[in-house]
Amino acid sequence: MTLTSSATPDLVLPKGVKDFLPLKAAKLEHLSHTVRGVFDQWGFRPILPPALELLSVLERGLGDGLRERVFRFDDRQGGRLVAFPPDMTPQVARIVATRMQALPLPLRLCYSGRVLRHAEEQAGKDREIFQAGVELIGLDSVEADAEMIAMAISALKALGVKEFTIDVGQVDFFRGIMDELSLEPAAAQKLKVAIASKDSSGLKTLLAGLELSTELREAVLALPRLFGGREVLTRAAKVAGNERSCAALRQLEEVFDILETYGVEEHVTVDLGELQGLDYHTGITFSGYLSGVGRAVCSGGRYDNLMARYGFPAPATGFTFDLQALLFALDAGLGTVAGMSTDLLIFQVGGDKQPAQRLARALREQGHSVARDMIQRDLEASLDYARRLNYRYLLIVNTIDEPVRLLCLANNHELELPFATILAGDFELSN
């Protein structure tokens, strides 16, 4: 049986969201399950925030960048504005501040789910984002910052990623230099954009109209070039003329020492001109990139001021994976681990369906995934159906007194077994 499509242009999706058919959905679930398994290994416990928040409460934890990207609407039941969260970290902050104050710190919490963001008007920009992340609340510790980076690396390795880098920055290094400039907000924003985009020429133009010391001018001009290995910290120390920036470099040195103990420093680079973090970040930040993929697959960092916005001052750090970015990067290699989802399709010959029903029940109790082909069709049609929908085996049943044929769809190898053998589970399916 084949269904024909009656789709019309009226049935298309809004821009920025998509359907995930079974194969893609299985791959996405595999990524989420693997990442959550790493979170569990590191002692993080799951939390499940709601899909809706009161806008006034949610906005306490959002910086200007995300506040403008919130989907909001009237709640007809309560008469107040509600919103779909664009990020889960403020939700976790609210939950901890209002529901978990009595618990001892630190709290290690993890989550996975979807958020919605208004996207820029350009092709390929997602508005629905699948996140899986962690929040470590209550530790003002460089070791906690290093743990976030090491755990992100551990998750990427668990996913089988071979070539990747974690770019580490420190927002206080940049802010220390900006404090010395004493610029108006509009001028400071222009400098920030030029630094973040590595636009050295544009940066020189912006600085040309400012009265600055030679040392401070050189410090600002150096920011787009301060990326690379650990040696960048030595170069940065030569241009850091304030205590805030120097303290940021000392923290990064400590983080690298810890990452060397974890044995993961080879995956880490420094980028002191990386300013793409969310507005609530206060210290060390990082982003993960896979070879050949320009979009970050994970990002995070320290946010020591966010919890206080919900009435519970506490230091915190965390990060999140963008599961769709991971799927885009790893899609081609996920077929073997996530593509084959159902073990057996049972094809019943004749009008008595009880033998097939008994086998289906027994096989499920044995731990196999099983479906019955209930449509009246011949064996060839059933075989075609099984292959197209990624079944591993076709089980051909006649009566309880006749052998059962077990056909492997990967190599067409066929095996005949007594009905009682299948019923008792005295056989094995190869991987």
N, C-alpha and C positions, 0 to 999 in steps of 0.2 A: 504494500500500500504506500503510495507516494502522495503527499499533500502538495497541491500547487499553490503558489503565492498569489495573494490578492492584494498585496501591499500597494498603497497609493502614496503620492507625495504628502498627503495629509498625515501619514503615520510615521514620519521621520522624527528623530530625536532632536532635542535642543542642542545647540552648539556646545561643545566642551564636555559632553558625556557620551558614553558608549555602552552597547550591550557586550557581554562576555559570553560567548557560546561555550559548550562544555569543555572543549580542549583548552581554550584560553583560561577559562575559569579554573580548571584543574591545575594549570601551571601557576596561576595567581595564588591559589590556595596552598600549593606546595611551597612557594616562596614565603608566604605568611607563616605556615606551620614550621618551616625550618628556622626562620628568624625567631619565632616565639620559643622554640626549643632552646636556642642559645640564651635567650633572656632567662629562661627557667634555670639553666645551668649556672648562671651567675647570681641566682638568688632573688630574682625579681618576681613579684606576685601580680596576677592580672587584676585590672580594674576596668569597668565598663561605663564610660560616660554616656549621657543621653544624646539623642540626635538633635534635640532642641534645647535652647537656653533662652532665658530672658535677655533681651538685647542690652539692657542697662547693666546687668551683672556681667555678661560676657565681655563687654567693652572695657571693663576695668583692667582686664588682662591683655588687651590688644594694643599694640603700637599703631602709629598712624598708617603704616604700610598695609596692615591687615584690616584695620577698622574700615577702610574704604572698599574692602573686597567682600564684605559680609552680605549674605542673602538675608533680608529681613522682611517681615510682614506682620499684619495685625493678627492677634490671637482673638478669635471671636468668642472664645469661652471666658478669657480673663480680661479682655479689653486692653491688653498691653502689647507692646512690640516684642516679638520673639525672633530668633535667628537660628540659622544653621551654622554651627561652629566652623570657622575656616582653619582651625588648628586645635589640637587636643590638649596641648600643654596648659593653657589657661583653665580648661575644664578640670584637669587634674589638680591644679593649684586651688581652685574653688572647693573641690571635694575634700582635699586634705584640710583646708582651713576651716571648713564648716562641719565635717563629719568624722575627722580622724585626729583631732587635736589631742585626745587622751592617750594616743598610742605613743610609745617611745620612739625617738628618732635614732638613726635615720630610717626613712621609709624608702623601700625599693619597689617601685610600681611599674608595670608594663601594660600596654594596651595595643589594640589593633582595631581598625574601623575606617569609615569614610568621612571626609570633610568636604565642604563645598566652598569655593571661592569664585568671586567674579574674576574673569580672566580678561586680559587685554584683547582687543579686537585683532587677532592675528591667527593664521591657520595653525592647527595642531596644538593649541593651548588648552590643557585640561582644566575644567572647572570642578570636576569630581576627582578627589585625590584619595588613594588608598594608603593609609599610614599604619606603620607598626613601630612603636617606640617605647622608650623607657624614661622614667624620671627618678632621680636620686635626690631625695629631699632631706635636708638637715645636716649636711656635711660641707663645711667651709674648708676644703682640703684639696691640695694639688693632686693627691692620690686619687680622689674621686674624679677629677677631670681626666686623669690618665686612664682610669678604669673605663670611662665612656668610650675613649678612643680605642682602647684595646678590645672592648666588647664589640664595637662596630667591625673591627678587623676580624675578630673571631667569627662573626656572623657571615661576613663575605667569604671567608674560607670555608665555612660550613655549606655555603651555596655552591662551592666548587669554582669560585672566581680565582683566576690565576694572576691577572694583571690589573692592579688598581692602586690608587694613592689616596691617602687621607691628608688633605690640606689643612694645616692648623694655623690659626691666627690668634690674636689677642687684642680685643677691641680697646683695652686701656692704653695700649701702645699708641694707637691712632688718636685716641681722645686726649692723651697727655700732650701730644704735639698741637692738637687743635686748641687746647686750653691756652697755650702760649700765643696763638694767633689772635685771639679775642675778636673773632669775626661776627658780623651779623648773621642770623640764621640762613638767609638766602644765599649769601656768599659762601658760607660754610658748606651748604648743600651742593653748590656747584663744584667746590673742591672735592667733596666726597665722591661725586659722580665721576670726575676725571681720574681720581685715584683708583676707584673700583674698576674702571674700564681700561686701566693701564695707559691712559692717554697722556704721555709725558709732554707732548707738544702743547696740548690744551692746558695742562697744568702750569707750564711756564707762562703762558699768556695770562692766566688768571692771577698768577703771583706778581706779574710785571707791574700791576697797579697798586701793590701793597708795599708799605714801608716796613721791611723786615731786616733783621740782622742776617749776615751771610750764613751763620751757622743754622739759623732757623729755616732760611730759604732752602739750604741744602738738605735739611732733614725732611722737609715736605717733598722735595723733588725726588728723594730716595725712596719714598713709600711704594711707588709702582714697581720698583726694581727689587724690593726686598722679598724675594721668593726663591726657594731652592732647598737645599739640605740644611742640616743643623748649623753649618757654617754661616748661614744668614744671620743668626743671632749675634755672632761676633761683629759682622758688618753693621748691624742695627745698633749695637752698643756704641759705636763710634759717632752716630748722629743723634742719639737720644740725649737731650740736654735737660730733662726734667725727671723728677723722682717717680712720677706715675708711669712713664714709659719704661724707665729702668726696672721698676718693680715687675712690670709685665714681662720683661725679658727674663728676669730671674725665675719667674713662675714657669716659663716655657723651658728653661734649662732643667728645672726639676722634673717637668713632665717627660722630657726626653730621657732622663736618667731612669725613670720608672718604666717607660716603654722599652728600654733596652733590657731591663730585668724580665719583662714579659716576652722579649724576643721578637718584637714586631716593629722595631724602629725602621726597618728597611722599607716599610710601606708608607712612612710619614714624611711629608714635606712641610716647610714653613712658608706662609704667605701673609706677611704683615700688611699688605695692601688689599687683602680680601675683606670687604665691608658689606657682604651680602646677608649677614645675619639678621634675625628679626630684631625689632627695636628694643625688646626687653633683655637682650644679652648684655652681660656686665663684665665678662672676662674672657677666658679661653673659649674659642669657637672652632668648629671644624666642619668640613664637608668631604664626602667620599665620591671619587670619580673612577669609573671603569675605563680601561683603555679603549679609545675610539668613540666614546660617548661624551658629548659636551655637557650633558645635563647631570647635576648631582643626584646620586642615588640615596644619599643619606646626609643629614646635616644636624647640627646641634651645638650645645655649648652651655656656659654658665649663665644663670639668670637670678642673681641674688636678691633683686628688688621685687620680683613678681609676687611672691607669696604675701608680702606686706599689703599689697593692693586688696587682698581678700581678708585682711585682719589677722594674719598669722605670719609675722616676720620669721623667715627661715632661709638659709642659703640653699641653693638647689642647682642641679645641672642635669642634662639629659640630651637625648637625640632621637631622631625618628628616621625610619626608612620610607622612601617613596616607592611603594611596591610596583606601581605602574612603570616607573623609570627602570626598576630592576627587570621587570618583564620585557620591556623594550630591548634592554641590553642583552638579556640571557635567553630570549625566546627560542632561538634556534637549537640551543643545547638542552632544552628541558623536555624534549619529546619522550625520551626513555624513562625519565623519572616521574613524569606527571601525565603523560599522554594516555596510557592504557589504564582504563578505570574499572572495567567490569570483567570479571573472570570468565563467566560461562553464560552462554545462551542455550536454552534447552529447546530442541526441536522434537515435537511429539508426532509420531506416525499413528494414524488411526483415530477412531472416535473416542476411545477411553482415555481421558486426560489424567486419571488418578496416578498412574506411574510417574508421570512428569511432575505432578504436584508434590508427590511424596519425596522425589529426589530433590526438588527445589527447596523444600523445607529442611531436609537433612543437610544439604550442602551449605545452606545459610547458617545452620547451627554449628557446622564445622568451621565457620569463619570465612567462607567464600562469598563473593558478590555474584548474584545469580539473577537472571531474568528469564521468563518463559516467552517463547515466540507464540503468541496466542492467535495470530492471524492465520487463516487458512491459505497456505501457499506451499509450493513444492520445495524440495531440499535446496535446489540451486538458488532460488530466490531468498531463502533463509540464510544461506551462506553469504550471498552478496550483501544482505542487510547487516550481518554480523561483522563483516570486514569493513564496511563503510562506517560503522559506528564503534569501531575499535574494541570489539570483544576479543578476548584471548583464545577462547575455545568454543567450539560448538559441540553440544552433547546431544546425540541422536538416540531417542528412546522409542522402543516398540512396546513390548509388554514386560512384565516382571520376570517372565520365564526366558526371555531372549537377551543376548548380550547387548550392552550399551556401547555405542561407538563414540569415542572421544577424539575429536579432530582439532589439532593445534593449527590455528589460522596463520601463525607466523611462518611455518615451514611445511604445512599440509601433512604432517606426520599423523597417522591414525592408529589408534589403539582400541582393541575390543576388551571390555571388562564385564564380568558378571554384574547383574543388577545389584545383588547383595553387597558386592565389593564397594560400589559407589555409595550405596545406602549407609554402609558402616564407616566410610571414610578411609578405607584401607588402600589409599593411592595417594600420589603426590602430583601436583601441577608444577611443571618446571617454570622458572622465572623467565 
